[in-house]
Amino acid sequence: MVVTYRKVRSVEGIIDMFEKFAKYSGLRISTEKSTIYLGGVTEDIQMELENKFHYKTDKLPVRYLGLPLTTKSMNTTDYQPLIETIRTRIGSWKNRYLSYAGRLELLGSVLWSISSFWLSAFRLPKACIREIDKICSAFLWSGSELNPRKAKLCWEEVCRPREEGGLGLRSLKDMNNVTILKLFWRLIPNKSSLWVRWIHSTLLKNESIWPVKDNDQKGSWMWRNFLKIRGLAREFCKVEVYNRKGTSFWYDQWSPLGCLMDMLGTRGQIDKGIRQHDTVHTARTKRRRRVHRSEGLIQIENQLQSLSRSEEEDVVLRKGKQDIYKDQFLTAETWNHIRTKKEKVSWHRGIWFTHATPKHRFCTWLAIRNRLTTGDRMVAWNAGIDGTCVLCMQHLETRNHLFFGCDYSSSLWYKLMNVFMGNGYSEEWIDVVLFIQKPNLDRTRSFLVRYVFQATIYMIWRERNCRRHGERPQSPEVLFAMIDRLVKNRIMSIRAQDRRLDCAFQLWIKAVQA
């Protein structure tokens, strides 16, 4: 694919290069398989191209490598192929029984990868991102039927880091900003790539990108969207000055005072005698030092005069982890800076640990967030529903009663955890959650306590659902045997992967036989 100006002589130059290439390589362009796509040209130019060259002509928009090429802002028709691709992929999973954990894995590995291809090339419209979020939320909570009314938690809460109570998915809106920032920061220090050189020579005219107006009409709609993110980009980058030739005096953050244009405004250009597009090198060598009365102007002048000269090029640094500036772009650290942070939750250590079973972990996460469909929640939705606990048939079924205040679940919990919890044994939900998140437990004991906690919640919830749907009830002894088998199988499956858990099997046998 070749992009050119909307002039006939530009096309002639490209055809001439094709001929030279064919002369040396013997590979000739096929006119039958080639098309000239036109955008923003008059009918006279179109007719001249059709008469002069033997290529087919067509008009934009057109899809290239699966992405739309258009001269106008992206609309519903342009991003509809992305939506349909996601719906088609979800439809291919209809015949598979997928748990919540299975759907979560597919969201993070498949659907997010499909979206990332578009996110890396465009700043997607808000309507597009909302539609994708809606589809993904419906798929997580209801499967391939895509019922949006079955959501147990809002999508914003789901797309939070695990230590903040979410499921570890990243918001598409934030990721889109990160990918655009990655493209943006390529423009500032690096002029080696063809795309960057073209931007600087054609759109920026070898000037700084910072003073360009947001409604600049030189570029495409994507370029105008690109310019709107400069305010966010400026917060995370500064320049380490060496030869001072590639750094804008007014717009780059080379001074500890920050962006001088934000500090002094256009009046500062008059006071300092430094033009808008001047570099730090020009301001340092092409003008005389001025005497000022303002403390801020004096401080800036002193910083400018104190800069040492070096032959090395200036280096653009990006803010990374712990606000340390680095000379490389790291997606994870940038995402962590631009997102809205929430307070960390202490219970995440008891859920997101190594070697946990995904479906047990997801069920436990729902229980801790109190989003399981327990009797008290069903009664709140419909007063005609019987919310009595189906395990003991005595009390209202709440999360805290089901785990582990009920006589049925408390007897099972005692047999499983009496030895491990010792003097700290409790059947109160809050006390149990506090116990599993203790950081001072040894590795083997910590794994067993947390794994048994998740397996017990999953098996009790499964038994409760079976009874609600009229299936034959199981005794606590049967559930104990099932959990015992789950734990043993898990230990045997991970012993080859993690030799530090070699003694887990003996410790578990000793505990259940006590």
Buried (B, 14 or more C-beta within 10 A) or exposed (E): EEEEEBEBEEBEEBEEEBEEEEEEEEEEEEEEEEEBBBBEBEEEBBEBBBEEBEBEBEEEBEEEEEBBBBEEEBBEEBBEBBBEBBEEBBEEBEEEEBBBBBBBEBBBEBBBEBBBBBBBBBBBBEEBBEBBBBBBBBBBBBBBEBEEEEBBBEBBBBBBBBBBBBBBBBBBBBBBBBBBBBBBBBBBBEBEEEEBEEBBEEBBEEEBBBBBEEEEEEBBBBBBBBBEBBEBBBEBBBBEBBBBEBBBBBBBBBBEBEBBBEEBEEEBBEBBEBEBBBBBBBBBEEBEEEEBEEEBBEBBBEBBEEBEEEEEEBBBBBBBEEEEBEEEBBEEBBBBBBBEEBEEBEBBBBBBBEBBBEBBBBBBBBBBBBBBBBBBBBBEEEEEEEBBBBBBEEBEBBBBBBBBBBBBBBBBBBBBBEBBBEEEBBBEBEEBBBBBBBEEBEEBBBBBBBBBBBBBBBBBBBBBEBBBEEEEEBEBEEBBEBBBEBBBEBBEEBBEEEEEBEBBBEBBEEBBEE
